[in-house]
Amino acid sequence: MNRIESIVTDISKPLAEEMGLELVDVEYLKEGDSSYLRIYLYKEEGLSLDDCQDFTKAINPILDEKDPIPENYFLEVSSPGLDRPLKSNRDLERNIGKDVEIGTYAPVDGRKNFVGELISFDDEEIIIKESEELIKLKRKDISKINLAIIF
């Protein structure tokens, strides 16, 4: 996480919790000539447009006061979407029993992609069930975990 993302996370997390929301992720990136600060929030019963607007109205004056970003940027507040990476233990906990796609940095048993039901995890490994077989993957070897979107 870069410095700006870290500062905005520290600002956003308590505000989100105060509003009954969970901060999922903060991204600060450049796309073309523009810079974007993206704040992703979660709410158990579903994040509404009003939730996003209320959070935006609440965080804007704080960001203006703290001024962690020296250049102009666009602020986007939204839910993370189905295809977002699962990054935190809270993300994983919330998705136990659901199908996930896992990519690894290097082949594990000759493969770099796995799809299966998320069974459990700890700080060292993640266990999925793929076609009745339990597969243990070391967290340090995992490049990305997403919910599997199966049609």
GUROLUM-438417 format. One line per 8 residues: number of its first residue (from 0); their letters; for each residue x, y, z of C-alpha. Coordinates in steps of 0.02 Angstrom, whole numbers, padded with zeros to 5 digits. Each point is the difference from the previous one (the first is absolute). Layout:
N
NUM> A> X/Y/Z ~ ...
***
This chain:
151
0> MNRIESIV> 00000/00000/00000 ~ 00072/00167/-00047 ~ 00009/00149/00118 ~ -00159/00084/-00064 ~ -00100/-00161/00011 ~ 00063/-00027/00178 ~ -00047/00177/00055 ~ -00173/-00011/-00081
8> TDISKPLA> -00027/-00172/00079 ~ 00040/00072/00172 ~ -00124/00142/-00031 ~ -00137/-00107/-00080 ~ -00007/-00151/00113 ~ -00067/00083/00158 ~ -00120/00107/-00101 ~ -00068/-00153/-00090
16> EEMGLELV> -00022/-00094/00164 ~ -00088/00151/00077 ~ -00122/-00005/-00147 ~ -00032/-00188/00017 ~ 00109/-00042/-00151 ~ 00157/-00103/-00023 ~ 00150/00069/-00093 ~ 00054/-00134/-00123
24> DVEYLKEG> 00137/00084/-00100 ~ 00077/00165/-00054 ~ 00085/00025/-00167 ~ 00091/00151/-00065 ~ 00052/-00012/-00181 ~ 00030/00095/-00158 ~ -00097/-00042/-00157 ~ 00058/00100/-00148
32> DSSYLRIY> 00014/00182/00051 ~ -00118/-00018/00149 ~ 00024/-00059/00179 ~ -00133/-00101/00093 ~ -00027/-00032/00184 ~ -00116/-00149/00015 ~ -00074/-00049/00167 ~ -00091/-00166/00007
40> LYKEEGLS> -00129/-00030/00137 ~ -00105/-00149/00054 ~ -00162/-00019/00095 ~ -00076/-00168/00044 ~ -00172/00044/-00068 ~ 00075/00079/-00156 ~ 00077/00169/-00031 ~ -00122/00128/-00070
48> LDDCQDFT> 00030/00153/-00106 ~ -00053/00104/00151 ~ 00135/-00085/00105 ~ 00131/00047/-00130 ~ -00063/00179/-00011 ~ -00007/00020/00189 ~ 00177/-00066/00019 ~ 00062/00114/-00139
56> KAINPILD> -00078/00152/00085 ~ 00077/-00050/00167 ~ 00176/-00037/-00063 ~ 00021/00145/-00121 ~ 00027/00135/00133 ~ 00120/-00114/00094 ~ 00102/-00033/-00157 ~ 00000/00187/-00038
64> EKDPIPEN> 00064/00038/00175 ~ 00134/-00137/00008 ~ 00046/00025/-00184 ~ 00093/-00166/-00026 ~ -00004/00016/-00190 ~ 00096/00146/-00075 ~ -00077/-00005/-00174 ~ -00179/00004/-00063
72> YFLEVSSP> -00090/-00167/00003 ~ -00171/-00080/-00020 ~ -00077/-00079/00156 ~ -00102/-00158/-00031 ~ -00092/-00088/00141 ~ -00083/-00166/-00040 ~ -00025/-00181/00047 ~ 00144/-00110/-00052
80> GLDRPLKS> -00098/-00105/-00125 ~ -00003/-00187/-00024 ~ 00163/-00012/-00096 ~ 00108/00093/00125 ~ 00148/-00085/00084 ~ -00027/-00070/00174 ~ 00142/00082/00095 ~ -00033/-00004/00186
88> NRDLERNI> -00040/-00138/00124 ~ -00170/00082/00021 ~ -00030/-00020/-00188 ~ 00046/-00183/00011 ~ -00103/-00029/00157 ~ -00153/00076/-00083 ~ 00019/-00117/-00148 ~ 00030/-00169/00084
96> GKDVEIGT> -00106/-00129/-00094 ~ 00000/00099/-00162 ~ 00093/-00042/-00159 ~ 00161/00095/-00028 ~ 00129/00014/-00138 ~ 00181/00000/00057 ~ 00151/00045/-00104 ~ 00178/-00038/00056
104> YAPVDGRK> 00164/00086/-00042 ~ 00080/-00163/-00054 ~ -00072/-00171/-00043 ~ -00057/-00107/00147 ~ -00008/-00183/-00052 ~ 00013/00058/-00181 ~ -00143/00127/00011 ~ -00017/00187/00032
112> NFVGELIS> -00191/00011/00007 ~ -00119/-00083/00120 ~ -00189/00010/00021 ~ -00090/-00074/00148 ~ -00101/00027/00157 ~ 00090/00101/00133 ~ 00009/-00118/00149 ~ 00117/00087/00122
120> FDDEEIII> 00151/00111/00019 ~ 00129/00058/00124 ~ 00151/00114/-00009 ~ 00102/-00132/-00092 ~ -00118/-00087/-00122 ~ -00168/-00006/-00085 ~ -00097/-00162/-00025 ~ -00125/-00023/-00140
128> KESEELIK> -00102/-00151/-00054 ~ 00015/-00034/-00185 ~ -00096/-00152/-00067 ~ -00004/-00086/00170 ~ 00188/00028/00023 ~ 00067/00117/00134 ~ 00137/00112/-00066 ~ 00115/00095/00117
136> LKRKDISK> 00086/00154/-00070 ~ 00128/00104/00092 ~ -00057/00181/00014 ~ 00173/00063/-00049 ~ -00019/-00093/-00166 ~ -00170/00077/-00042 ~ -00003/00147/-00119 ~ -00188/00029/-00001
144> INLAIIF> -00162/-00069/00073 ~ -00171/00047/-00070 ~ -00175/-00066/00019 ~ -00032/-00120/-00143 ~ -00136/00061/-00115 ~ -00082/-00157/-00068 ~ -00138/00009/-00129
***
